[in-house]
C-alpha cells in the first residue's frame, strides 16, 4: 500500500497539490520564473492564492508568457487589452505595475547580471530553513523581506511591500516555510544544506 504523503495543508485541489509538491519553497533561480512569481504575488495581495492558481494560465497568455522583455515594451493598448481580459484579475493598477516592474526588472538585470543574483543576495545565497510546527507562527514579513521591499521600491518597483516580498521569498525557496511534519520540509532542507556544503568545499 502506497504511503500517504503528509503535507502542510489538506487539499484535494490538483493545482494546489502540484504547486505545494513541486514549486512552493523549492529554490528558484530562473529569471523569467522569478518575474512570474513576483507578478503573481503582487496580484494575490488582498485575494486568495487559489484564485491566482486558477487563473495562472490566463495570466501567462495575457502577459506574453511572463517574458519581461516583451512586457517592458507594452503600450497603453496592451494594458487596455489585459484590463478587458476575463482570464486575469482585471485590476488596472496591478496591470500597470506589471509593465512598470518589467522595465525595472531589466534595470536590475543590467546592474546585477541577473534578477536571481539580486534577490538571493538578501539571504546570502542560501535558503533559510525555518522550523515551523504550525502556520500560527508564520510571520507576515521578515528582516530580509523588509530589506528587499525597501530596495525594490527605491528602484521603482510597485506592489512589492514587505508582506508580498515575504510571500515571494517563500514561493521562490529563499525561505523554507513548509511545516516540519510536511514531507517537503526535510527534502528541501537536505537539498539546500548539501548545496551549501558543496559551495564551501569548492577550491
C-alpha positions in Angstrom: 0.0 0.0 0.0 1.4 3.4 -1.0 2.3 5.6 1.9 0.2 8.7 2.0 2.2 11.9 1.9 1.8 14.4 4.7 1.5 18.0 3.5 1.4 21.4 5.2 -2.3 21.7 4.5 -5.0 19.3 3.5 -6.3 19.8 -0.1 -7.7 17.8 -2.9 -7.3 20.5 -5.4 -4.8 19.2 -8.0 -3.4 22.7 -8.7 -2.8 23.3 -5.0 -1.2 19.8 -4.7 1.1 20.3 -7.7 2.1 23.8 -6.5 2.8 22.6 -3.0 4.7 19.5 -4.0 6.7 20.9 -7.0 7.1 24.6 -6.6 6.4 26.2 -3.2 9.6 26.5 -1.2 11.8 25.0 -4.0 14.8 27.2 -4.7 14.2 29.1 -7.9 16.9 30.6 -10.0 15.3 31.2 -13.4 14.9 35.0 -14.0 11.7 34.7 -16.0 10.1 32.4 -13.5 11.2 34.7 -10.7 9.5 37.6 -12.5 6.3 35.5 -12.9 6.2 34.7 -9.2 6.8 38.4 -8.3 3.9 39.4 -10.6 1.5 36.7 -9.3 2.3 37.6 -5.6 1.5 41.2 -6.4 -1.8 40.3 -7.9 -2.6 38.0 -5.0 -2.5 40.8 -2.5 -5.9 41.1 -0.9 -7.1 37.9 -2.7 -6.6 34.2 -2.3 -3.8 32.1 -3.8 -6.4 29.7 -5.2 -7.8 32.5 -7.3 -4.3 33.2 -8.7 -3.6 29.5 -9.4 -7.0 29.1 -11.2 -6.1 32.0 -13.5 -2.4 31.4 -13.8 -2.6 30.2 -17.4 -4.8 33.2 -18.3 -2.1 35.4 -16.8 0.6 33.6 -18.9 -1.4 34.2 -22.1 -2.2 37.8 -21.3 1.4 38.7 -20.3 3.3 37.0 -23.1 4.4 34.0 -21.0 5.7 36.5 -18.4 8.6 37.5 -20.6 9.8 40.8 -19.0 11.5 41.9 -22.2 8.2 41.7 -24.1 6.1 43.2 -21.3 8.5 46.1 -20.9 7.5 47.2 -24.4 3.8 47.2 -23.7 1.8 50.2 -24.6 -1.5 51.7 -23.3 -3.2 49.5 -25.9 -1.8 46.3 -24.3 -2.8 47.5 -20.9 -6.4 48.1 -22.1 -6.4 44.6 -23.7 -5.5 43.0 -20.4 -7.9 45.1 -18.4 -10.7 43.6 -20.6 -9.3 40.0 -20.5 -11.6 37.8 -18.3 -8.8 35.3 -17.9 -6.9 37.5 -15.4 -7.6 39.7 -12.4 -8.6 42.9 -14.1 -7.0 45.4 -11.7 -5.6 48.3 -13.8 -3.2 49.4 -11.1 -1.7 46.0 -10.8 -1.6 45.5 -14.6 0.2 48.9 -15.0 2.5 47.9 -12.1 3.4 44.7 -14.0 4.5 46.7 -17.1 6.5 49.1 -14.9 8.1 46.3 -13.0 9.2 44.6 -16.2 11.1 47.8 -17.1 12.6 48.0 -13.7 13.4 44.3 -13.8 15.6 44.8 -16.9 17.5 47.5 -15.0 18.2 45.2 -12.1 19.5 42.6 -14.6 21.8 45.1 -16.1 23.1 46.1 -12.6 23.5 42.6 -11.1 23.8 40.4 -14.1 20.6 38.7 -13.3 17.5 39.2 -11.1 18.4 35.9 -9.5 21.6 37.4 -8.1 19.8 40.4 -6.8 17.1 38.6 -4.8 19.3 35.9 -3.5 21.7 38.4 -2.0 19.1 39.1 0.7 19.6 35.6 2.1 23.3 35.4 1.2 22.6 32.9 -1.5 21.3 30.3 0.9 17.8 29.1 1.8 16.6 30.0 5.3 15.2 26.8 6.7 12.7 27.7 9.4 11.2 25.0 11.6 7.5 25.8 11.9 5.2 23.4 13.6 2.1 25.4 12.8 1.2 28.3 10.4 0.1 30.2 13.5 3.8 31.0 13.9 4.2 32.1 10.4 5.5 35.7 10.1 3.9 38.2 7.7 7.3 39.6 6.9 10.9 39.3 7.9 14.0 41.4 8.2 15.1 40.1 4.8 11.7 40.8 3.1 11.7 44.3 4.5 15.1 45.0 3.1 14.1 43.5 -0.3 10.9 45.6 -0.3 12.9 48.8 0.5 15.4 48.3 -2.3 12.8 47.2 -4.9 10.8 50.4 -4.0 13.9 52.5 -4.3 14.4 51.0 -7.7 10.9 52.0 -8.8 9.0 48.7 -8.4 5.4 48.7 -7.3 3.3 46.3 -5.3 6.4 45.0 -3.5 5.6 45.6 0.2 7.3 43.5 2.9 4.5 41.0 3.1 4.4 40.5 -0.7 8.2 40.1 -0.7 8.0 37.5 2.1 5.4 35.5 0.2 7.7 35.8 -2.9 10.6 34.5 -0.8 8.5 31.6 0.3 7.4 30.7 -3.2 10.9 31.0 -4.7 12.6 29.0 -1.9 14.6 31.8 -0.3 12.7 30.6 2.8 11.6 27.1 3.5 8.4 27.5 5.4 7.0 24.1 4.9 5.8 22.8 8.3 8.3 20.3 9.9 5.9 17.4 9.6 5.4 18.0 5.8 7.4 15.7 3.5 8.7 18.6 1.6 10.3 20.3 4.5 13.0 17.7 5.0 13.6 17.3 1.3 14.2 21.0 0.8 16.3 21.3 4.0 18.6 18.4 2.9 18.9 19.7 -0.6 19.8 23.3 0.4 22.2 22.3 3.1 24.0 19.9 0.7 24.4 22.6 -1.8 25.7 25.0 0.8 28.3 22.3 1.9 29.4 21.8 -1.7 29.8 25.5 -2.2 32.1 25.7 0.9 34.3 22.9 -0.3 34.8 24.2 -3.9 38.5 25.3 -4.1 
